Amino acid sequence: MSLKQTDSEIYGLISSELSYQQSTLRLIASENYASKAVMEATGSVLTNKYAEGYPGKRYYAGNRHIDQVEAIAIERAKKLFGVYHANVQPHSGASANFAAFYAFLQPGDKFMGLELAQGGHLTHGSPVNYSGKWFKPVAYMVDRETEALDYNAIMKKAKEEQPKLIICGYTAYPLIIDFKAFRETCDAVGAVLMVDISHFAGLVAGGAYPSPVPYADIITSTTHKTLRGPRGAMMMAPERNAQIMDKAVFPGTQGGPLENVIAGKAVCYHEALQPEFKTYAGQVVKNAKVLADELVASGVRLVAGKTETHLILVDLTPKGITGKEAQVALEEAGIIANRNMIPFDKQKPFVTSGMRFGSAALTTRGMKEGEMKHTASLIVKVLENPNDSELKLKVRKDVEELCAGFPIYKN
């Protein structure tokens, strides 16, 4: 029986969510739209199979087709990123990061990562996360004036602290990372270089962002952001770390892999290997820059003053509103984005002084520079009048008209 017949309540909510996604502007930097092919693979009969282990070395019988699917996913990932080895089994970005810690650190070991409030991630050393509870995190910061990474300061801190591992790759940093500088720092103190490319993996795959592959000891990533795959993750490593990486995932931190999701990953890698994906990745960056420029021209302050990637971090302090207030007002107007802390934020994490915007999802819908300028104007209207219900209703209608011209899924 179909979902509609079996569970009309859930079917109705899924249908409502599709309509909601179709009629709103999705500007959450960590969201995108997976293709119908990716979703078909993810929702396939592969969900019925247990496959602990790796291709050719399973602990369950009956995996002849499963092995082929996962082997294809691995080979495509290696080709896409130009790496020696890839592991496609991690369930999430947090799972992949946990496996990386498991591979290279012991409980109590010291590591360095960017402060969460400045663009890092929970798994990069937050005290409420395993990374901050089981290990000894030392946070590095962005420069207070430029709001950019200060590589000399990071080198100095690393020499003082002598961490065993250093993480780069962030959730709210709008500038390109100098991986070579991090490699030099790690070499200077004998640390492992871990690069979390979850946010910009699709840009790396599409040639719109420098690759960390020549420099990293271990790379982690989600597959559902700029890479446009199913919700899941992956890990990559040079030959010297391939075996330790695989053992850290299974049996180290996970059991049975989600082979249906791995099939979706294989499809997404195939899509990213096509020439049009490079065009997409380039357009993502172009769109973000146009959106950023238009916001600046309208008097909005950007953290670091610009973007070089798919994401924009806005400082709302000059506007006299909080990130929480802005998020609610924008959502009421059909613009979906998330509040976010900014460097040296004086607000609490649940309130924040900033907003984070991303261009990946709208670019997937086919929107380009003109639509970004339009979107920026709508954002500014709401930010300047967050309590004007009539204006938000007008913006909502404008948003719906814009979205109607760029359907997510065409029949």
Secondary structure, DSSP 8 states (H G I E B T S, - for coil): --HHHH-HHHHHHHHHHHHHHHHSEE--TT-----HHHHHHHTSGGGG----EETTEESSS--HHHHHHHHHHHHHHHHHHT-SEEE---SSHHHHHHHHHHHH--TT-EEEEE-GGGT--GGGT-TTSHHHHTSEEEEE-B-TTT-SB-HHHHHHHHHHH--SEEEE--SS--S---HHHHHHHHHHHT-EEEEE-TTTHHHHHTTSS---TTT-SEEEEESSSTT---S-EEEEE-HHHHHHHHHIIIIII-SS--HHHHHHHHHHHHHHTSHHHHHHHHHHHHHHHHHHHHHHHTT-EEGGGS-SSSEEEEE-GGGT--HHHHHHHHHHTTEE-EEE--TT--S-TTT-SEEEEE-HHHHHTT--HHHHHHHHHHHHHHHH-TT-HHHHHHHHHHHHHHHHTS-SS--
